[in-house]
Amino acid sequence: MMVCLVTVTNAQDINLLHLQGSMPGTFLNPGLSLDKTFNASLGGFQLLLGTDGPPINKLTSKNVSGERYIDVKKLSDKLGDFHNIFFTNDIHTLDIGVKIGGIVVMGGHSFRSSANIRYPKGLLEVASQGNAAFIGQQIQIGPAFDVLAYNELYLGIQKTLGNFTLGLKGKLLYGTASISTEINDVQFSTNPEFYQLELKNDYLIRSSALLRYSSLDSITIDYSGFTFDNLFYNNRGLAFDLGASFKLDDKLTLSASALDIGSISWDFFPRKYSSKGTFTFEGLDIVNYLGDTTTISIADTLLNKINVTSEIEEYSTLLNSTFTLGGTYHLNHRWTFNALYLLRNDFGFKRHSLSASTMLKFPVFDLGVQFSISKNNYSSVGLFGRLKLGPVSGYLSTENIAGIIRPFDSRSAAVRLGITVQI
């Protein structure tokens, strides 16, 4: 899973500033005013994947057979104490905004999912080098896994007062799948006396529907939660989006927003899995197995030493909230410049990013280029394109072209696409 996810990215939503005036612009800020009386977004899709750690080629090499493996020689100077691999996918089925008198009424549905793997440096080091290099040391090897998937129904309003436009969305949520790691402290050590292996665990993970646990060597993931099912029952939640924009003059507009402020309560098949205590493996007495046809399974013996308890217990999770500050400057009827600062809270880990972009308008299409920087990723260049055929427009944007061309050497790449209608 880690190798698959690390191939792509850390995208952000400055491309939505290119779409202000239409419904996708309100995904970033419900206070970005809509241009027409009737506005719709059909089938919007966004995929973002990323890592704040090294890309694959900085951690791995290939053997003579062409198979990729974790390269011990590359680990020490490429890894921090912890790194994250993250994923976000938003599917907007239908979003509509209609001007009625002096206000705009908005509504829509989307299916949203996100995940984060937080892995410690020690986990990769022990996995690749074994325990011999760490005799007498205590190594943190506890990863954290967080997954969130839910359906979202919203109703909102937008109101313009002079140069101000204010927007608010209220959201009704129905969770479909969840994994939440509350504690992930696992200390691994090898005793220098007789090389006994020792684990000091304080680990707690919760799940609704997604994680199926029987034993440590029998854990399965039920992907049926990543569907449009469970739309109107179980795992309910509430959230809101708030945004505002201000026109300083005909050329310059400033904006700010707070998105996905809320939580979901998980009551469908809620499970709490925990392991706490010190577990020691002193080895096997081979003499006991001489002349015996029984297969010696050290892995099973190790796993049997670790105690994991399972309980039914409801819980709640916060949404991954986002805060933005943006600016748009219309140089003339053809050139537009944008800037965006974005702070995203992903499962308790804050991610900052800063972007700038420019867009050139033609009669039937628009072209844009954007540049963004974030932690450990200082050279992400993306493209934006929109084709306009009367009231219907189709758009496509990408983050970090280099990440698409050379995914194993990059930390970022992403895509957003959709269709809008304005009448």
C-alpha positions, 0 to 999 in steps of 0.5 A, spaced: 500 500 500 505 504 501 509 503 495 502 504 491 500 511 494 507 514 494 508 514 487 503 521 487 502 527 490 500 533 494 495 537 490 491 543 492 485 547 489 488 553 486 485 551 479 478 552 483 480 559 483 480 559 475 473 556 475 470 562 480 463 564 477 461 557 476 459 552 481 466 548 482 468 555 485 464 554 491 467 548 492 473 552 494 469 558 497 461 558 498 462 566 498 465 566 491 459 569 487 456 565 481 455 569 475 449 566 472 442 565 474 442 558 473 449 554 475 450 547 475 456 542 475 455 535 472 460 529 474 466 533 478 472 528 479 478 530 483 484 525 485 489 527 490 495 523 492 501 525 496 507 524 501 511 529 505 517 524 505 521 521 500 519 519 493 519 511 491 526 512 488 529 515 494 527 509 498 528 503 493 532 500 488 531 494 483 535 487 483 537 484 477 530 481 476 527 488 476 524 487 482 524 493 487 526 493 494 527 497 500 534 499 499 538 500 506 543 504 504 538 510 502 534 510 508 538 513 513 539 520 510 532 520 506 527 519 512 525 523 518 522 520 524 515 520 521 512 521 514 505 521 511 502 518 505 495 521 504 490 520 499 483 524 497 478 523 492 472 527 491 466 525 486 461 531 485 455 527 482 450 534 481 451 541 484 446 546 482 446 554 484 440 558 482 439 566 483 432 567 486 431 574 488 437 577 491 440 570 494 443 564 491 440 557 493 445 552 492 445 544 493 448 538 491 451 531 493 458 528 493 461 522 495 468 523 499 474 519 501 480 520 504 486 516 507 493 517 511 498 512 513 503 515 518 509 511 518 515 511 523 523 511 520 524 505 525 519 501 521 522 501 515 529 500 518 527 494 522 523 491 516 529 492 511 535 491 516 532 486 521 533 487 528 541 485 528 543 493 527 538 495 533 541 490 539 540 494 545 536 500 542 528 501 543 525 503 536 518 506 534 515 502 529 508 503 530 504 506 524 498 510 524 492 508 519 486 513 518 481 512 513 474 516 512 469 515 507 462 518 507 456 521 502 455 529 503 448 532 502 448 540 502 444 546 502 447 553 502 445 560 500 450 566 497 448 573 498 452 579 495 452 586 499 455 591 496 462 589 494 461 583 499 459 576 498 457 571 503 456 564 503 454 558 507 453 551 506 450 546 511 451 539 510 448 532 512 453 526 512 452 519 512 459 515 513 460 509 509 467 507 512 472 509 517 479 507 520 481 511 526 488 510 529 487 514 536 494 511 539 500 508 535 506 507 540 509 501 539 516 500 541 521 494 539 527 492 542 532 486 542 535 484 549 543 484 548 543 478 553 540 472 549 537 477 543 530 476 546 525 480 542 520 485 546 514 489 544 512 495 548 505 496 545 500 502 547 495 501 540 488 503 539 485 503 533 477 504 531 473 502 525 466 502 522 465 497 517 472 497 513 476 493 518 475 486 519 480 483 524 480 475 526 487 475 528 494 479 527 495 474 521 488 475 519 486 482 517 482 484 511 479 490 508 472 491 506 472 495 500 464 495 499 464 502 504 467 506 498 461 506 494 454 510 494 451 505 499 449 507 506 446 514 503 440 515 508 442 511 514 447 510 520 453 513 521 450 520 521 454 527 521 453 534 520 458 540 518 458 546 514 462 551 509 463 558 510 466 563 505 467 570 503 469 574 498 471 582 497 471 586 491 476 591 492 475 594 485 474 591 478 480 588 478 482 585 485 478 580 489 480 577 496 477 571 499 477 567 505 473 560 507 473 555 512 471 548 509 468 541 512 467 544 519 464 538 523 464 530 525 461 524 524 458 519 529 459 512 527 454 507 530 454 501 524 459 495 526 463 500 530 469 496 533 475 498 538 481 494 537 487 495 542 493 492 544 497 494 551 502 491 555 509 488 554 510 482 550 517 478 550 519 472 545 525 469 548 526 464 542 525 456 540 528 450 543 530 447 537 531 440 541 524 440 542 523 439 535 528 434 533 525 428 530 519 431 530 515 432 523 511 439 526 513 445 522 516 450 526 513 457 525 516 462 528 512 468 525 506 464 528 509 464 535 511 471 535 504 473 533 501 469 539 505 473 544 501 479 542 494 480 545 489 484 542 482 485 544 476 487 540 470 491 543 463 494 540 464 501 542 461 507 538 465 513 536 466 519 532 471 523 528 472 530 525 472 531 518 479 534 515 477 541 515 480 546 510 482 554 511 484 558 505 486 565 503 486 567 496 486 573 491 484 574 484 487 580 479 484 581 472 489 584 469 484 585 463 479 581 459 484 576 457 489 575 463 488 573 470 492 572 476 491 568 482 494 566 489 492 561 494 494 559 501 491 553 504 491 550 510 488 543 511 488 538 517 488 531 515 487 526 521 490 531 526 496 533 521 496 540 519 499 541 511 500 548 509 501 550 501 502 556 497 500 557 490 500 562 484 497 561 477 495 565 471 490 564 466 489 566 459 482 566 456 481 565 448 474 565 445 472 558 446 477 555 451 482 558 457 489 555 458 492 556 465 499 554 469 500 554 476 506 553 481 505 551 488 510 549 494 509 545 500 513 541 505 518 537 502 515 539 495 518 546 492 517 545 484 510 543 483 508 545 476 501 544 473 496 546 467 489 548 467 484 547 461 477 549 459 473 548 453 467 553 452 461 551 448 456 556 449 453 555 456 456 548 457 464 548 459 469 542 460 475 543 464 481 539 466 487 540 471 493 537 473 498 538 479 505 537 477 506 535 470 513 531 472 509 527 477 505 524 471 511 523 467 516 520 472 512 518 478 517 514 482 521 520 482 516 525 484 512 527 490 506 530 487 501 529 481 493 530 481 487 531 476 481 534 477 475 534 471 468 536 470 463 539 466 459 546 468 452 549 465 451 556 466 445 559 463 
